[in-house]
Amino acid sequence: MPTANLVPEGDVLVGWDKTQPLSPETHFDKLDEGTSAPNDSDFLESTILGAVDEFTFTTSPGDVSTTTAIDINYRARIVDPSRMRTIQLDLFHTGGTPVAGNPQIVTVENVGGSGVLATIQKSWSGLTLTKAQTDSLTCQTTHSSLV
């Protein structure tokens, strides 16, 4: 089954409160999309529970007619040695229509207080999205809870 790698292309909502580097102030370009060796020197951070960032993606290839599954690889770290955090991922079509399978929850635990980065894959399967629906997708990331 053919696959396509869509990468973040723009900001819809900017609610996470820290970026590295500070300039430019855009958020989508701090994500290491489509690489097997992510650059850990650029990133987004949130210290605010409930903060939301939302991103648009590049368009799918012209020969894509139907999307049946979407996988998002999420790389995260927590530095507080006594806590665990969750980040909620939601996919939407233009106009805010949710994609079946929302939400996906990323749980990030600080093992031993070391701040080790974790890469977690979340999947939306059993989909039948048209090319237009696929090309309209946005992804919301919400700093959703502290455990």
Stockholm file with secondary structure:
# STOCKHOLM 1.0

chainA/1-147         MPTANLVPEGDVLVGWDKTQPLSPETHFDKLDEGTSAPNDSDFLESTILGAVDEFTFTTSPGDVSTTTAIDINYRARIVDPSRMRTIQLDLFHTGGTPVAGNPQIVTVENVGGSGVLATIQKSWSGLTLTKAQTDSLTCQTTHSSLV
#=GR chainA/1-147 SS CCCCCCCEEEEEECCCCEEESCSSCCSGGGSCTTCSSCCTTSEEECCSTTCEEEEEECCCCTTCCEECCEEEEEEECCCCTTCEEEEEEEEECTTSCBCTTCCEEEEEECGGGSCCCEEEEEEECSCCEEHHHHHTCEEEEEEEEEC
#=GC SS_cons         CCCCCCCEEEEEECCCCEEESCSSCCSGGGSCTTCSSCCTTSEEECCSTTCEEEEEECCCCTTCCEECCEEEEEEECCCCTTCEEEEEEEEECTTSCBCTTCCEEEEEECGGGSCCCEEEEEEECSCCEEHHHHHTCEEEEEEEEEC
//
